[in-house]
Amino acid sequence: MTVKRFCDNLTVSSGILGEQLKFRNGKVAQNRFLKAALTERVSTYDPENPQKHGLPTEFILNLYDKWGHGKFGTILTGNVLVDPTNLESAGNAIIFKEGDGEERRALFSKWAKNMKQDGALAVVQLSHGGRQTPITVEPNPWSASDVKLSGERRFTAFGQPVPLSVEQIKTQVIDRFVYAAKFAYETGFDGVELHGAHGYLLAQFTSPTTNKRTDQYGGSIENRQRIILEIYDAIRAEIPVSTGFLVGIKTNSVEFQEQGTTVDDAKEMCQVYEDKGFDFVELSGGTYEKLAFHHMRDSTRNREAFFLEFAEKIRPVFKNTIVYLTGGFRTVKAMVEAIENGATQGIGLGRPITAEPDLPKKILEGSVASSIKNALDENDFGITNLASNTQMQQMGRNSYQQASENPTYGISNFSDEETVKRYREALVEYTVFMKTMASQNKPIHGVLVFEGIQQA
Ligand SMILES: Cc1cc2nc3c(=O)[nH]c(=O)nc-3n(C[C@H](O)[C@H](O)[C@H](O)COP(=O)(O)O)c2cc1C
């Protein structure tokens, strides 16, 4: 079955996207493409047994075997959690002292190796769930303050957060990020990205909506950002710039919430990242309270990238730090224009590359003009997110070799109406499952498994 695309006619050269990006620490990405972090949710889940909790599985190794043949400049893992109790979801991969051992190190080493097969840099996204941890995973997660997240995700509520004391900021957060960064360095990764966006713990500190502290970690932007800079310094004390190990951050360019991070705040924070020495900043936006993975403004609709106008405002602060922009890119034309106009240096891709793990390769060869156009509602992050996880599970069923070196082998074609109809039916059943799990106070581990009509 052939696929439908956003556009078929290539009207611009993709050449600029193939240019290298040189980071300030000397490391070089072979092109401008970034595989954005996409949580996998298929690592082991066994909180009672630290040695077996949050271990990457064969699905993950296979998944990155495919992306590792897709010609990315840089590949990020999905969020890898640094605290075994404060997860984004059951099934997250985790790096933590209590769970360290030969098996975990061997799996992470294999993961890094698979990512780097065709020259990409392999970077671990390190995160801490904080108050966005599902209540079924941890009823009392950590946060900057005691501001509970109302609402539900996957029909599951969130717990009552406990504000971290100054001492706990050091032991429960900074030390854990540093431990995980060192583990990533020692297992062969090229760097880490701190997840400072989308409302997770570090964003809970930077955003005035969730940080009500009156000590040195609250109040002014300088204070709200302090924890991130302390993590940076502590990582660099262990893994100096001279090692070539990258330290970057994903940050919100805007939060679209009353009292949330504004673009001016974000610009001020980015200036500090530039001055501090961060190798790269990935610009994104939104939180669980206000998701922003669709067009919030008509002005950006034609230019595709959701946060483009914010990136344009922030971009001038970056002199030595490389900037990536993620969210909404679908056509080669929009990607090329965003670079030519100076809004960004790198292009982050999320959902398009779960349908097509080798999309950068095809773009650089000039064989496609855009990503695949789903028959799903592109503005509905809920369903497109589930569908991406489903496609990732399908990708992870076999290795690149087992798939006869065809990275799209076995992936459902969601540009096909019939497949989408069947997926919606499967979703009805999965919804019952999710509701049942939530009502029994059980965490939802894994993703919606689906047998769909494959791409050609
Ligand atoms: C299935 C899925 C999982 C995601 N997991 C993460 C994650 O672990 N960390 C993160 O920073 N963003 C995550 N995101 C957000 C993406 O990195 C990206 O910012 C967002 O999807 C917008 O880009 P896109 O329009 O190219 O998909 C996820 C998105 C999807 C669809």
The ligand as a Gaussian input file, in Angstrom:
#p B3LYP/6-31G(d) Opt

LIG

0 1
 C        4.886000       9.284000      21.219000
 C        5.523000      10.548000      21.695000
 C        6.381000      10.522000      22.771000
 C        7.031000      11.691000      23.208000
 N        7.934000      11.605000      24.228000
 C        8.694000      12.671000      24.533000
 C        9.760000      12.557000      25.456000
 O       10.046000      11.488000      25.990000
 N       10.480000      13.679000      25.720000
 C       10.230000      14.871000      25.102000
 O       10.929000      15.850000      25.346000
 N        9.227000      15.004000      24.230000
 C        8.482000      13.936000      23.914000
 N        7.516000      14.047000      22.948000
 C        7.398000      15.321000      22.211000
 C        8.274000      15.269000      20.951000
 O        9.651000      15.186000      21.253000
 C        8.055000      16.514000      20.070000
 O        8.503000      17.641000      20.792000
 C        6.588000      16.674000      19.676000
 O        6.043000      15.434000      19.233000
 C        6.422000      17.706000      18.551000
 O        7.157000      17.320000      17.407000
 P        6.449000      16.670000      16.102000
 O        5.374000      17.623000      15.674000
 O        7.579000      16.524000      15.105000
 O        5.877000      15.356000      16.526000
 C        6.804000      12.908000      22.538000
 C        5.914000      12.940000      21.460000
 C        5.291000      11.781000      21.032000
 C        4.391000      11.853000      19.839000

